Amino acid sequence: MHDQSVKTIHRVTALTLLSALIFYLFFQINKADAFVNSNPFANDPYDAVGSIAFQAALLIGILSYARVLRWRDDPVQKTKARLILHGNILVLASIFITLCTDIVAEIIVPIPGSYWVNFLRLELGLMMLLIMICGAALWFAFHHQTAPKPPQNLTPADAIDDLWSLVRIPVVKAGKFLPARFVAWIDRFESDTLFKHAAWVDPSQYPWRFASMLGLLVGVLLVLVQLQEGLPPSLSVGLLTTIIFISVEFVATLIGFAVLGDYLGLRPAFMKK
């Protein structure tokens, strides 16, 4: 792929990530007090779809953007072009499925028209339009490209190195304004450095173990976020809620890792292709 193609893919990946950020705001703002009585998809089971989808969209969107940024800095990374395409597809699919679920909620749980109801529906329509635009831009960027086959032995450690590019590349580019030792350390840092003293969960050696620990960590963080909304009415309710949140995140992480890990280049394939 020539330089112009890489720039086009960079732009469309940035647009997709921006869409994921807007989707996150759409999801969170529409659960605010002003929309409580106007939002039929603020409650389960509709809300559960968005809760998982916005996490997936943000994480995959950031990873895809980090990969294309690293590719622009290091041409060897062009082998991940297909993975960048896959990531963008999954981000848009996550948002699209959630919006379709929201539309179903609007049909099944009709709410009489009002200022906030109409405003919410306008937001929903604009979000769908944005996703259509992103889909068209993604097709335009990739349809004439021949993406090389990605490596088959990638692990979460490689994804961490990709994500570190979001820190490393800006720091190195601004190196003349920063202490040389700091810039050198940032440039040398990689996943192996991070897990040198925690080999038992090293993602390059134990990708499934790492994914399991990540799922538990996200579950715990979600519980802490929920506590900001207030304490549960009783200890038993609090324990039950904690178990549900952690279990759901843990299971969702492992299922996602099993089903989409190879597609996103996060784990070695079960069977060599």
C-alpha positions in Angstrom: 0.0 0.0 0.0 1.3 3.4 -0.9 1.5 6.4 1.4 -1.8 8.0 0.3 -3.7 4.8 1.0 -2.2 4.7 4.5 -3.3 8.3 5.1 -6.8 7.5 3.9 -7.0 4.5 6.2 -5.7 6.7 9.0 -8.4 9.2 8.4 -11.3 6.7 8.3 -10.0 4.9 11.4 -9.9 8.3 13.2 -13.5 8.9 12.0 -14.6 5.5 13.3 -12.9 6.2 16.7 -14.6 9.6 16.9 -18.0 7.8 16.1 -17.3 5.4 19.0 -16.7 8.4 21.3 -19.9 10.1 20.2 -21.7 6.8 20.7 -20.4 6.7 24.3 -21.7 10.2 24.9 -25.0 9.3 23.2 -25.3 6.3 25.5 -24.4 8.1 28.8 -26.1 11.5 28.2 -29.4 9.8 27.3 -29.5 8.2 30.7 -29.4 11.6 32.5 -32.4 12.9 34.5 -33.8 14.9 31.6 -34.3 11.8 29.5 -35.4 9.3 32.2 -39.0 9.5 31.3 -38.4 9.9 27.5 -35.9 7.1 26.9 -37.4 3.6 26.4 -33.9 2.0 25.8 -32.4 3.3 29.1 -33.6 0.1 30.9 -32.7 -3.6 30.4 -32.7 -5.6 28.2 -32.0 -2.7 25.8 -29.6 -1.0 28.1 -27.5 -4.2 28.6 -26.8 -4.3 24.8 -25.4 -0.7 24.9 -23.5 -1.3 28.1 -21.4 -4.0 26.4 -21.4 -2.4 23.0 -19.9 0.9 24.0 -17.1 -0.8 25.9 -16.3 -2.9 22.9 -16.5 0.0 20.4 -14.2 2.2 22.5 -11.6 -0.4 23.2 -11.5 -1.8 19.6 -11.6 1.7 18.1 -8.6 2.9 20.2 -6.7 -0.3 19.4 -7.4 0.1 15.6 -6.3 3.8 15.7 -3.1 2.9 17.6 -2.3 0.2 15.0 -2.7 2.6 12.1 -0.6 5.3 13.9 2.1 2.7 14.5 1.9 1.7 10.9 2.5 5.2 9.7 5.5 5.4 11.9 6.8 1.9 11.0 6.0 0.5 7.5 6.6 -3.1 8.8 3.3 -2.8 10.6 1.5 -2.9 7.2 0.8 -6.6 8.0 -1.9 -5.4 10.4 -3.8 -3.6 7.7 -6.5 -6.3 7.6 -6.7 -6.3 11.4 -7.4 -2.5 11.3 -10.2 -3.2 8.8 -11.6 -5.9 11.0 -11.5 -3.5 14.0 -13.3 -0.7 12.2 -16.0 -3.2 11.1 -16.5 -4.4 14.6 -16.8 -0.9 16.0 -19.4 0.1 13.5 -21.2 -3.2 13.9 -21.3 -2.7 17.7 -22.8 0.7 17.3 -25.3 -0.3 14.6 -26.6 -3.3 16.6 -27.2 -1.1 19.6 -29.0 1.6 17.5 -31.2 -1.2 16.0 -32.0 -2.4 19.5 -32.8 1.2 20.5 -35.2 1.5 17.5 -36.9 -1.8 18.6 -37.3 -0.3 22.1 -38.9 2.8 20.5 -41.4 0.5 18.7 -42.2 -1.9 21.6 -42.3 0.8 24.3 -43.9 3.8 22.6 -43.8 7.1 24.5 -46.0 10.1 23.6 -44.2 12.8 21.8 -42.6 15.6 23.7 -39.6 17.9 23.4 -37.2 15.4 25.0 -38.7 12.4 23.2 -38.4 14.1 19.8 -34.9 15.3 20.6 -33.9 11.7 21.6 -35.3 10.4 18.3 -33.4 13.0 16.4 -30.2 12.0 18.1 -30.9 8.4 17.2 -31.4 9.3 13.6 -28.2 11.3 13.5 -26.3 8.5 15.0 -27.6 6.1 12.4 -26.6 8.6 9.7 -23.1 8.9 11.1 -22.6 5.2 11.1 -23.8 5.0 7.5 -21.2 7.7 6.5 -18.5 5.8 8.4 -19.4 2.6 6.7 -19.2 4.2 3.2 -15.9 5.8 4.1 -14.5 2.5 5.3 -15.6 0.7 2.1 -14.0 3.5 0.0 -10.7 3.3 1.9 -10.3 -0.5 1.7 -12.3 -1.8 -1.3 -9.4 -1.4 -3.8 -6.7 -2.4 -1.3 -5.1 -5.9 -1.1 -4.3 -6.2 2.6 -1.6 -8.8 3.4 -2.4 -11.7 5.6 -1.8 -10.8 9.2 0.6 -12.7 11.5 -1.0 -15.8 13.0 1.0 -15.7 16.3 -0.2 -12.4 17.8 -1.1 -12.1 21.4 -2.4 -9.4 23.8 1.2 -8.4 24.3 1.4 -7.2 20.7 -1.9 -5.2 21.2 -0.3 -3.6 24.3 2.7 -2.6 22.2 0.3 -1.2 19.6 -1.5 0.8 22.2 1.7 2.1 23.6 2.3 3.8 20.3 -0.3 6.4 21.4 2.2 7.4 24.0 5.5 6.6 22.3 5.1 8.3 19.0 3.9 11.8 20.3 6.7 11.7 23.0 9.4 10.8 20.5 8.2 13.5 18.1 8.3 16.0 20.9 11.7 14.7 22.0 13.6 17.9 21.6 11.4 19.5 24.3 11.7 16.7 26.8 14.5 15.1 28.8 16.5 12.7 26.7 16.5 9.9 29.2 12.7 10.1 29.6 12.2 10.0 25.8 14.7 7.0 25.5 12.8 5.1 28.2 9.4 5.7 26.5 10.8 4.6 23.2 12.3 1.4 24.6 9.2 0.5 26.7 7.2 -2.6 25.6 4.9 -5.3 27.0 7.8 -7.5 28.1 9.1 -4.6 30.3 5.7 -4.2 31.9 5.3 -7.9 32.7 9.0 -8.7 33.5 8.1 -9.1 37.2 4.7 -10.6 36.7 5.5 -13.5 34.4 2.6 -15.6 35.6 0.2 -13.3 33.7 2.5 -12.3 30.8 0.1 -11.9 27.8 2.7 -13.2 25.4 3.0 -16.5 27.2 -0.5 -16.8 28.8 -3.0 -14.9 26.6 -6.0 -16.7 28.1 -4.9 -16.1 31.7 -4.3 -12.4 30.9 -7.7 -12.1 29.3 -9.3 -13.7 32.4 -7.6 -11.3 34.7 -8.6 -8.4 32.5 -12.2 -9.4 32.6 -12.1 -9.6 36.4 -10.4 -6.2 36.6 -13.0 -4.5 34.3 -15.8 -6.1 36.4 -14.3 -4.6 39.6 -13.9 -1.2 38.0 -17.6 -1.3 36.8 -18.7 -2.0 40.4 -16.7 0.9 41.6 -18.3 3.2 39.0 -21.7 2.0 40.0 -20.9 2.8 43.7 -20.5 6.5 42.6 -24.3 6.5 42.0 -24.9 5.6 45.6 -24.6 2.6 48.0 -26.9 -0.4 47.6 -30.0 -0.6 49.9 -28.5 -3.6 51.8 -25.3 -5.7 52.0 -27.0 -8.7 50.3 -28.1 -6.6 47.4 -24.7 -5.1 47.1 -23.0 -8.5 47.1 -25.4 -9.9 44.5 -24.9 -6.8 42.3 -21.2 -7.1 42.6 -21.2 -10.8 41.7 -23.5 -10.1 38.6 -21.4 -7.2 37.3 -18.1 -9.1 37.7 -19.5 -12.3 36.3 -21.0 -10.6 33.3 -17.8 -8.8 32.4 -15.7 -11.9 33.0 -17.8 -14.1 30.8 -18.2 -11.4 28.1 -14.4 -10.9 28.0 -13.7 -14.6 27.6 -16.4 -15.1 25.0 -15.2 -12.0 23.1 -11.6 -13.3 23.3 -12.6 -16.7 22.0 -14.9 -15.6 19.2 -13.2 -12.4 18.0 -9.6 -12.8 19.3 -8.3 -14.3 16.1 -10.3 -11.9 13.9 -8.7 -9.0 15.8 -5.2 -10.4 16.1 -5.4 -10.7 19.9 -4.6 -14.4 20.2 -3.1 -17.2 18.1 -5.7 -19.1 15.9 -7.1 -22.3 17.3 -6.2 -23.9 14.0 -3.5 -22.7 11.6 -4.9 -21.4 8.4 
